[in-house]
Amino acid sequence: MDTVDVLASLGVEGATNAAHALSLPAEAYGNDAQLEVMWAMKAYNHAEIYFNLISSVDPKLLKLTKSDDQIYTKFREAFPDLNIQVLDPELLKSAEAKEKWRPFCNQFDGVVEDFNYGTLLRIDCQKDYTEENTVFATRIQFYAIEIARNREGYNEVVYNTNSKAKEQKKHAC
């Protein structure tokens, strides 16, 4: 079922209640399956919007947060050699990686809204979000890696591919 259909089925009151529920701290819940589905839908919507954005606008021109410069500088200081073109999920998820990421992420508490929310991140930046090409990350990890991909030119493939497709479609009509 499409996310829009799911939200529409909730109605205005249900959608408002869902939005409120998602804003509460994690400690307010146990392992609620419905809440997990809502989080997954929110993460998927974020991913879909972001991919459409980099498909439509030159990624080098994008500003994802008001703190992009700070995020990028701190990210490349902490992870100067991290291959962001094709991520190794172990460099995000292993116990050793988490120890290195934790101080990086926590410095953005109070600086970047929802810095620790769960977000979907593409493993290979030249490809779309798919089950095989997606890893779960925190919002600040997403921002750090995607800001770097945008600034370093790695997301241009997505933009250029979409621009060429639009141009071909335009000429076919």
C-alpha positions in Angstrom: 0.0 0.0 0.0 1.3 3.5 -0.9 2.3 5.7 2.0 -0.2 8.4 0.9 -3.0 5.8 0.9 -2.0 4.7 4.4 -2.0 8.2 5.7 -5.3 9.0 3.9 -6.8 5.9 5.5 -5.9 7.4 9.0 -8.0 10.5 8.4 -7.0 14.0 9.7 -7.4 13.0 13.3 -5.5 9.7 12.9 -2.7 11.4 11.0 -2.4 14.1 13.6 -2.3 11.5 16.4 0.4 9.6 14.5 2.5 12.7 14.1 2.2 13.4 17.8 3.1 9.9 18.7 6.2 10.1 16.5 7.3 13.2 18.4 7.3 11.6 21.8 10.6 10.2 23.3 11.4 6.6 22.6 11.1 5.8 26.3 7.4 6.4 26.1 7.0 3.2 24.1 7.9 -0.5 24.4 8.3 -2.5 21.2 5.1 -1.4 19.5 4.7 -2.9 16.0 2.4 -0.1 14.8 4.9 2.5 15.9 7.7 0.7 14.0 5.5 0.8 10.9 4.9 4.5 11.3 8.7 5.1 11.8 9.4 3.0 8.7 6.8 5.0 6.7 8.4 8.3 7.8 11.9 7.1 7.0 10.7 5.9 3.5 8.9 9.2 2.8 12.1 11.1 3.8 14.2 8.9 1.4 11.7 9.3 -1.4 11.6 13.1 -1.1 15.4 13.3 -0.9 15.9 11.1 -4.0 13.4 13.1 -6.0 15.2 16.3 -4.9 18.7 15.1 -6.0 17.0 13.8 -9.3 15.6 17.3 -10.0 18.1 19.8 -8.6 21.9 19.9 -9.1 23.1 18.3 -5.8 26.0 20.7 -5.6 23.4 23.5 -5.1 21.5 21.8 -2.3 21.6 22.9 1.3 20.1 20.2 3.5 20.4 22.0 6.9 21.4 25.4 8.2 24.5 23.7 9.5 25.8 22.1 6.3 29.2 23.7 6.5 29.7 22.6 10.1 28.5 19.1 9.4 30.7 18.7 6.4 33.8 20.0 8.1 33.4 17.9 11.2 32.5 14.8 9.2 35.6 15.0 7.0 37.7 15.8 10.1 36.4 12.6 11.8 36.2 10.4 8.7 38.7 11.8 6.1 39.1 8.5 4.2 35.5 7.1 4.4 34.4 5.9 1.0 31.1 7.7 0.6 30.5 6.6 -3.0 29.8 3.0 -2.0 29.4 2.6 1.7 30.5 -0.4 3.7 27.6 -0.9 6.1 30.1 -2.3 8.7 31.7 1.1 8.9 28.4 2.4 10.2 27.1 -0.6 12.2 30.0 -2.5 13.8 30.7 -2.0 17.5 34.0 -0.3 16.6 32.3 1.9 14.0 29.6 2.9 16.5 32.3 4.0 19.0 33.7 6.3 16.4 30.3 7.6 15.2 28.8 8.3 18.6 30.9 11.4 19.5 30.5 12.7 16.0 26.7 12.3 16.2 26.3 13.6 19.7 28.0 16.9 19.0 25.0 17.8 16.8 22.5 17.3 19.7 20.7 20.7 19.9 22.3 21.9 16.6 20.5 19.6 14.1 16.8 18.9 14.7 16.1 15.2 15.1 19.8 14.4 14.7 19.4 10.9 16.1 16.1 9.9 14.2 16.3 6.8 12.1 16.8 7.4 8.4 17.4 5.4 5.3 20.7 5.8 3.6 21.7 4.6 0.1 24.8 2.3 0.2 25.8 3.0 -3.5 25.0 6.7 -4.2 24.6 6.0 -8.0 21.6 3.8 -7.3 18.1 4.4 -6.0 16.7 3.2 -2.7 16.1 -0.5 -2.8 16.2 -3.2 -0.1 19.7 -4.2 -1.2 21.0 -0.6 -1.5 19.7 0.7 1.8 21.1 0.8 5.3 19.4 2.3 8.4 21.4 5.2 9.8 20.8 8.2 12.1 19.7 11.5 10.6 23.0 13.1 11.3 24.9 10.3 9.6 22.6 10.7 6.6 23.2 14.4 6.5 27.0 14.1 6.9 27.3 11.5 4.1 24.8 13.1 1.7 26.2 16.6 2.2 29.6 15.2 1.4 28.2 13.3 -1.6 26.6 16.5 -2.9 29.7 18.6 -2.4 32.1 16.1 -3.7 30.1 15.4 -6.8 29.0 11.8 -6.2 25.3 12.5 -6.4 25.6 14.1 -9.8 25.1 10.7 -11.5 21.5 10.6 -10.2 20.8 14.2 -11.3 22.4 13.7 -14.7 20.7 10.4 -15.4 17.3 12.0 -14.5 18.1 15.1 -16.6 19.0 13.0 -19.7 15.8 10.9 -19.2 13.7 14.1 -19.1 15.4 15.4 -22.2 14.8 12.2 -24.1 11.2 12.1 -23.1 10.8 15.8 -24.2 12.2 15.0 -27.6 10.1 11.9 -28.0 6.9 13.9 -27.7 
